[in-house]
Every structure is written in structure tokens, then in C-alpha cells.
Amino acid sequence: MNLAKGKKLIPYIITEIPKDNLVNQKLLALGIYEGATISIKQFLPVKGPIIIIAGTGEVAISYEIAQHIHVKK
């Protein structure tokens, strides 16, 4: 399942992130990496950014990138 199809406030484990080096490096810097546990805090309207809780912080990522992050419960 991709992150964009997830539900709010449910913990997910990341199984795959985008392979693009630039995107991958930015996600790693935000604490988003394979094996990390995250949860969705809020969806913004009209396929806008998704606010997620990663580690001890909150991060907004684009809907397009969220579609390429694969997670499991």
C-alpha cells in the first residue's frame, strides 16, 4: 500500500521509498527511511501535502512523493 492511501493516526512501517537519489537523500534527512515507523497526522485538500509524524517531528511531504512511499501496518 502506498502512503497516500493510508489512514490518519495509524502507525505504518515504511517498506520502500523512491529510488531517485535526490528525493531519497531528502527523505533520509527528514527521518523517512525504510524500516522507520511513521503515522499520518493530516491530509491537506485536493491532493495537497500530507503531514506525517516521523520520529519526534512532523513533516509535510507532497502527495506525489507519498504515492511512491510503500508502507505496511
Sine and cosine of phi, psi and omega as CSV:
sin_phi,cos_phi,sin_psi,cos_psi,sin_omega,cos_omega
0.00,0.00,0.61,-0.79,0.06,-1.00
-1.00,-0.04,0.39,-0.92,-0.10,-0.99
-0.88,0.48,-0.54,0.84,-0.02,-1.00
-0.90,0.44,-0.35,0.94,0.01,-1.00
-0.99,-0.13,0.08,1.00,-0.04,-1.00
-0.96,0.29,0.11,-0.99,0.04,-1.00
-0.94,-0.35,0.42,-0.91,-0.03,-1.00
-0.93,0.36,0.57,-0.82,0.14,-0.99
0.86,0.50,0.42,0.91,0.11,-0.99
-0.95,-0.31,0.79,-0.62,0.02,-1.00
-0.94,0.33,0.73,-0.68,0.04,-1.00
-0.83,-0.55,0.51,-0.86,0.12,-0.99
-0.97,-0.26,0.76,-0.65,-0.01,-1.00
-0.97,0.25,0.80,-0.60,0.01,-1.00
-0.97,-0.26,-0.39,0.92,0.00,-1.00
-0.36,-0.93,0.66,-0.75,0.09,-1.00
-0.86,-0.52,0.27,-0.96,-0.04,-1.00
-0.82,0.57,0.59,-0.81,-0.05,-1.00
-0.99,0.11,-0.22,0.97,0.04,-1.00
-0.85,0.52,0.83,-0.56,-0.11,-0.99
-0.84,0.54,-0.70,0.71,-0.04,-1.00
-0.91,0.42,-0.73,0.68,0.02,-1.00
-0.90,0.44,-0.69,0.73,-0.01,-1.00
-0.86,0.51,-0.71,0.70,-0.01,-1.00
-0.91,0.42,-0.64,0.76,0.01,-1.00
-0.92,0.40,-0.66,0.75,0.03,-1.00
-0.90,0.43,-0.67,0.74,0.04,-1.00
-0.86,0.51,-0.65,0.76,0.01,-1.00
-0.91,0.42,-0.43,0.90,0.02,-1.00
-1.00,-0.01,0.01,1.00,0.00,-1.00
1.00,0.07,0.33,0.94,0.00,-1.00
-0.95,-0.32,0.95,-0.30,-0.06,-1.00
-0.52,-0.86,0.29,-0.96,0.00,-1.00
-0.87,0.49,0.76,-0.65,-0.02,-1.00
0.99,-0.12,-0.24,0.97,0.00,-1.00
-0.97,0.26,0.47,-0.88,0.07,-1.00
-0.98,-0.18,0.78,-0.62,0.01,-1.00
-0.71,-0.71,0.23,-0.97,0.14,-0.99
-0.58,-0.82,0.44,-0.90,-0.02,-1.00
-1.00,0.02,0.80,-0.60,0.04,-1.00
-1.00,-0.03,-0.68,0.73,-0.10,-1.00
-0.38,-0.93,0.63,-0.78,0.17,-0.99
-0.98,-0.18,0.74,-0.67,0.10,-0.99
-1.00,-0.04,0.48,-0.88,-0.15,-0.99
-0.89,0.46,0.36,-0.93,0.12,-0.99
0.80,0.59,0.82,0.57,0.03,-1.00
0.81,0.59,0.61,0.79,0.06,-1.00
-0.99,0.15,-0.15,-0.99,-0.01,-1.00
-0.86,0.51,0.42,-0.91,0.06,-1.00
-0.92,-0.39,0.80,-0.60,0.02,-1.00
-1.00,-0.05,0.84,-0.54,-0.02,-1.00
-0.86,-0.51,0.38,-0.92,0.09,-1.00
-0.97,-0.23,0.89,-0.45,-0.01,-1.00
-0.80,-0.59,0.89,-0.45,-0.06,-1.00
0.92,0.38,-0.83,-0.55,-0.01,-1.00
-0.97,-0.24,0.08,1.00,-0.06,-1.00
-0.83,-0.56,0.14,-0.99,0.07,-1.00
-0.93,-0.37,0.65,-0.76,-0.07,-1.00
-0.70,-0.71,0.63,-0.78,0.11,-0.99
-0.97,-0.23,0.78,-0.62,0.07,-1.00
-0.82,-0.58,0.44,-0.90,-0.04,-1.00
-0.94,0.35,0.44,-0.90,0.04,-1.00
-0.86,0.50,-0.63,0.78,-0.02,-1.00
-0.89,0.45,-0.67,0.74,0.03,-1.00
-0.94,0.34,-0.63,0.78,0.01,-1.00
-0.87,0.49,-0.51,0.86,0.04,-1.00
-0.92,0.40,-0.38,0.93,-0.04,-1.00
-0.98,-0.19,0.03,1.00,0.07,-1.00
-0.99,-0.15,0.89,-0.45,-0.03,-1.00
-0.99,-0.11,0.70,-0.71,-0.06,-1.00
-0.72,-0.69,0.25,-0.97,0.15,-0.99
-0.64,-0.77,0.37,-0.93,0.00,-1.00
-0.97,0.23,0.00,0.00,0.00,0.00
